[in-house]
Amino acid sequence: MNIYNIMPNFLRDPDAFFRSIQEDKDVKQKALTLGLASALYFMAYGFMVGLSKSPLQALSSAAKMPILFLATMAFCLPALYFFSLALLGTPLRMLQVLTVVLAGMGVTSFLLLGLAPITLFFVLTSTNYAFFQLLAVAFTGISAWIGVYFIWRGMTLVDSARDDSSRSLGQRILLLWIVLYAFVGTQMTWRLSPFIGKPEDQFYLVKPSRDNFYVDVIHAIQDALQIPALDMDWIAPMATVAFCFVTLIVMGYVARMFIKTNTKPNPVTAKQTDQ
């Protein structure tokens, strides 16, 4: 297992990978390999995003993209582990939980690597800064949510030795953690910006706007669709509330589908039981 084949092997059979984590098999090696692979994939995508402005911005974005995701994980991981330990008495070690989260992050980075050629195409053919902002947000957001699904799937499988009441509480804790993870991620994105950079501005390593991530996205939509500027004083809180609401709905729907999938009876097991 190396940084080049760990993600394809994981995606071919994620449940087997998570069971090996549950059994504590080569967890440290898996965590290290996932971390290195994710960093390289994020760097490749960040380079393509920053290339829309200049080679210097491309190098900056390549360095900041893995920092964005790894820092978000570093801030949020202790909350997931400590609450699971305090409220549920989870048998998992911190390294096992870290490896599950890194697996989800690896999925995100792998998908972004696949989207890098499409990003390069728009870098070469488009000069619309607002459109490119929205494209990067959409690509990163979709990839991140798919990665979060694998975190949910992994934590549910790995930490499965619970009764029904504890399992329900654990799923609620995980859902709240995912919302927290999303908020920290968007705030970290804003703090580390620019990743693309306005064509008319000089190069800045880090220069967040005066607003926040959600208002910046609204501004990008206005610019892309040529909508007249609006007063942001009431839009920013509404955007935050809408983000929370949509996040809860999406994760609830994904969780419901996953729970239904796992609770379907195994035909072989059912047949053996009848016999």
C-alpha positions in Angstrom: 0.0 0.0 0.0 1.5 3.4 -1.1 0.4 6.9 -1.8 -0.4 6.0 -5.4 -2.8 3.1 -4.9 -4.2 3.6 -1.4 -7.3 5.6 -2.6 -8.2 3.3 -5.5 -7.9 0.3 -3.2 -9.9 2.0 -0.6 -12.7 3.0 -2.9 -13.0 -0.6 -4.4 -13.8 -1.9 -0.9 -14.2 0.7 1.8 -15.9 -1.6 4.2 -12.9 -4.0 4.3 -10.7 -1.0 4.9 -12.8 0.2 7.8 -12.9 -3.3 9.3 -9.2 -3.4 9.2 -9.1 -0.2 11.2 -11.6 -1.6 13.7 -9.3 -4.6 14.1 -6.3 -2.2 14.6 -4.4 -3.6 11.6 -1.5 -1.3 10.4 -3.5 1.7 11.4 -0.5 4.0 11.8 0.8 3.1 8.3 -2.6 3.7 6.8 -2.9 7.1 8.5 0.5 8.2 7.3 -0.1 7.1 3.8 -3.6 8.7 3.6 -2.2 11.9 5.0 0.6 12.1 2.4 -1.6 11.1 -0.5 -4.3 13.6 0.5 -1.7 16.4 0.7 -0.3 15.6 -2.7 -3.7 15.5 -4.3 -4.8 18.7 -2.7 -1.6 20.4 -3.8 -2.3 19.4 -7.4 -5.8 20.8 -7.4 -4.7 24.0 -5.5 -2.1 24.6 -8.2 -4.7 24.4 -10.9 -7.0 26.8 -9.1 -4.3 29.4 -8.5 -3.0 29.1 -12.0 -6.0 31.2 -13.1 -4.2 34.3 -11.8 -0.4 33.6 -12.0 2.2 30.9 -11.4 3.0 32.6 -8.0 -0.6 32.3 -6.9 -0.6 28.7 -8.1 2.3 27.8 -5.8 0.6 29.7 -3.0 -2.7 27.8 -3.5 -0.9 24.5 -3.8 0.6 25.1 -0.4 -2.6 26.4 1.2 -5.1 23.7 0.0 -3.7 20.8 2.1 -3.3 23.2 5.0 -7.0 24.1 4.7 -8.2 20.6 5.1 -5.6 19.3 7.5 -6.0 22.3 9.8 -9.8 21.9 9.7 -9.4 18.3 10.7 -6.9 19.1 13.4 -9.3 21.6 15.0 -12.3 19.4 14.8 -11.0 15.9 15.5 -10.5 16.2 19.3 -14.2 17.3 19.7 -15.4 14.1 17.9 -13.1 11.8 19.9 -13.6 13.3 23.3 -17.4 13.6 23.1 -17.6 10.0 21.8 -15.3 8.9 24.7 -17.2 10.9 27.4 -20.8 10.1 26.3 -20.4 6.7 24.7 -17.2 5.2 26.1 -16.0 4.4 22.6 -13.4 1.6 22.4 -11.6 3.3 19.6 -8.2 5.0 20.0 -7.6 8.5 18.7 -5.4 7.1 15.9 -8.3 4.9 14.7 -10.7 7.8 14.6 -8.0 9.9 12.9 -7.5 7.3 10.2 -11.3 7.2 9.4 -11.4 11.0 9.1 -8.3 10.9 6.9 -10.0 8.3 4.7 -12.9 10.6 4.1 -10.5 13.5 3.4 -8.6 11.3 1.0 -11.8 10.7 -1.0 -12.3 14.5 -1.2 -8.7 15.0 -2.4 -8.9 12.2 -4.9 -12.1 13.6 -6.4 -10.5 17.0 -6.6 -7.6 15.5 -8.4 -10.0 14.1 -10.9 -11.5 17.5 -11.4 -8.1 19.2 -11.8 -8.1 18.8 -15.7 -11.6 20.3 -15.9 -10.3 23.2 -13.8 -7.3 23.6 -16.0 -9.7 23.7 -19.1 -11.6 26.7 -17.6 -8.3 28.3 -16.5 -7.3 28.3 -20.2 -10.6 29.3 -21.7 -12.3 31.6 -19.1 -11.5 35.0 -17.8 -14.6 35.5 -15.6 -13.3 35.7 -12.1 -16.7 35.3 -10.4 -17.5 32.3 -12.5 -14.2 30.7 -11.6 -14.8 31.4 -7.9 -18.2 29.6 -8.0 -16.7 26.7 -10.0 -14.0 26.2 -7.4 -16.6 26.4 -4.5 -18.9 23.9 -6.3 -16.1 21.4 -7.0 -14.6 21.6 -3.5 -18.1 21.6 -1.8 -19.3 18.5 -3.7 -16.0 16.6 -3.2 -16.0 17.5 0.5 -19.6 16.3 1.1 -18.8 13.0 -0.6 -15.7 12.7 1.7 -17.9 13.5 4.7 -20.3 10.6 3.7 -17.3 8.2 3.9 -16.4 9.6 7.3 -20.0 8.9 8.4 -19.9 5.5 6.9 -16.5 4.6 8.4 -17.4 5.8 11.9 -20.7 3.9 11.9 -19.0 0.7 10.8 -15.8 1.0 12.9 -17.6 2.0 16.2 -20.4 -0.5 15.9 -20.2 -2.3 19.2 -23.2 -0.5 20.8 -26.8 -1.1 21.7 -29.6 0.7 19.8 -29.8 3.7 22.2 -26.1 4.3 22.2 -25.9 3.9 18.4 -28.7 6.6 18.0 -26.8 9.0 20.3 -23.6 8.3 18.5 -25.1 9.2 15.1 -26.4 12.4 16.5 -23.0 13.3 17.9 -21.5 12.5 14.5 -24.1 14.6 12.7 -23.4 17.6 14.9 -19.7 17.1 14.4 -20.1 17.1 10.7 -22.0 20.5 10.8 -19.2 21.8 13.0 -16.6 20.5 10.6 -18.4 22.3 7.7 -18.4 25.6 9.6 -14.8 25.4 10.6 -13.9 24.5 7.0 -15.7 27.4 5.4 -14.2 29.8 8.0 -10.7 28.4 7.4 -11.2 28.8 3.7 -12.0 32.5 4.3 -9.0 33.0 6.6 -6.6 31.5 4.1 -7.9 33.3 1.0 -7.2 34.2 -1.7 -6.9 30.8 -3.4 -7.7 32.3 -6.8 -7.0 36.1 -6.5 -8.6 38.9 -8.5 -6.8 39.5 -11.8 -6.4 43.2 -11.0 -5.0 42.8 -7.5 -1.3 42.2 -6.7 -0.2 38.9 -5.2 -1.2 38.3 -1.5 -0.2 35.2 0.4 -3.1 35.7 2.8 -5.7 38.5 2.6 -9.3 37.5 3.7 -12.1 39.9 2.6 -13.8 42.1 5.1 -17.0 40.0 5.1 -17.1 36.2 5.4 -17.2 33.1 3.2 -21.0 33.1 2.7 -21.1 36.8 1.8 -18.2 36.3 -0.6 -20.2 33.5 -2.4 -23.2 35.8 -2.6 -21.1 38.5 -4.1 -19.6 36.0 -6.6 -23.2 34.9 -7.7 -24.2 38.6 -8.1 -21.1 39.3 -10.3 -21.5 36.1 -12.3 -25.2 36.8 -13.0 -24.7 40.6 -13.2 -27.2 41.2 -10.4 -27.1 44.7 -8.8 -25.4 44.8 -5.4 -27.6 44.4 -2.4 -27.4 45.3 1.2 -25.5 42.5 2.9 -26.4 43.3 6.5 -29.4 41.0 6.6 -28.3 38.5 3.9 -25.2 37.3 5.8 -27.2 35.9 8.8 -29.8 34.5 6.5 -27.2 32.7 4.5 -25.6 31.2 7.6 -29.0 29.9 8.8 -29.8 28.5 5.4 -26.4 26.8 5.3 -27.1 25.1 8.7 -30.6 24.0 7.5 -29.4 22.6 4.2 -26.5 20.8 5.9 -28.8 19.1 8.4 -31.2 18.1 5.7 -28.5 16.7 3.4 -26.7 14.8 6.2 -30.0 13.5 7.6 -31.0 12.2 4.2 -27.5 10.5 3.7 -27.7 9.0 7.2 -31.2 7.6 6.6 -30.1 6.0 3.3 -27.0 4.5 4.9 -29.0 3.2 7.9 -31.5 1.6 5.6 -28.7 0.0 3.6 -27.1 -1.5 6.7 -30.3 -2.7 8.3 -31.4 -4.8 5.2 -31.3 -8.5 6.2 -28.5 -10.5 4.6 -30.3 -13.2 2.5 -27.6 -15.8 3.2 -27.8 -15.2 7.0 -31.5 -15.2 6.9 -31.6 -18.5 5.1 -29.1 -20.1 7.5 -31.2 -18.9 10.5 -34.4 -20.4 9.0 -32.6 -23.7 8.6 
